[in-house]
């Protein structure tokens, strides 16, 4: 399906603006400013800044090498080959190899001139600055993905809520028609959400951590715990009072899945549940002993689940000037 995205629009506008400015300034090879803009516009602000810096430094290195090699050896193909043999390893050494293509454009300009002087160097630097500047200007706008991340968060929480509710049904009834699809969906959603959160982080120049990414990482660890809980649930073959109490706790927990940090409330209730278990009569049969042992392990896993949540800070909204 034919679609014009925001990056395409920014590239078109930025290239047009760069060429127009270079042309108004009557720079030689003014169209090259548009090429530099196209190369510098990236998917995220941080990557755009990194690429712009790499290309600027590489272009300056290219101009210095071109001035030295062309003036010493002459303006012919052999000189170009020698220049590239020196130039490319240098950009790799300074970790600005992303600017090789942009620098090649500038180097070829100097080759076409057949000479290097102050006005030519100023012309090339002006093209570089205009091209990079227009790219950075276009990349000041980045469509927010936080609404999408919020939707993923709500969807994930709905999956977790459903999982705990079905756990409570199974513990209470000893049987369930639930197929466990929410666990698979949650795992797939977490993978997508983490990647999108990382993309969101790349658009924050002055912020070096992303709450959404930490949130989804926390939920990923919780999902691992949920998966460890399942064998404990199915290992119980007898119905006990402790099971009813755990079922009630799980059902209550399913209604409290959200991004706010209220885990301490459930940790206190879980501790009360554990103390209540300790005050009960000892198991009388092997089956009851194994069931109660599984329930104790289940409480431990739920405690780890809640501790992970208790360490997470609630998501705060940032302004558009992030």
Secondary structure, 3 states (H helix, E strand, C coil): CCCCCHHHHHHHHHHHHHHHHHHHCCCCCCHHHHHHHHHHCCCCHHHHHHHHHHHHHHHHHHHHHHHHHHHHHCCCHHHHHHHHHHHHHHHHHCCCHHHHHHHHHHHHHHHHHCCCCHHHHHHHHHHHHHHHHHHHHHCCCCCCCHHHHHHHHHHHHHHHHHHHHHHHHHHHHCCCCCCCHHHHHHHHHHHHHHHHHHHHHHCCCCCCCCHHHHHHHHHHHHHHHHHHHHHHHHCCCCCCHHHHHHHHHHHHHHCCCCCCCCHHHHHHHHHHHHHHHHCCCCCCCHHHHHHHHHHHHHHHHHHHHHHHHHCCCCCCCCCCCC
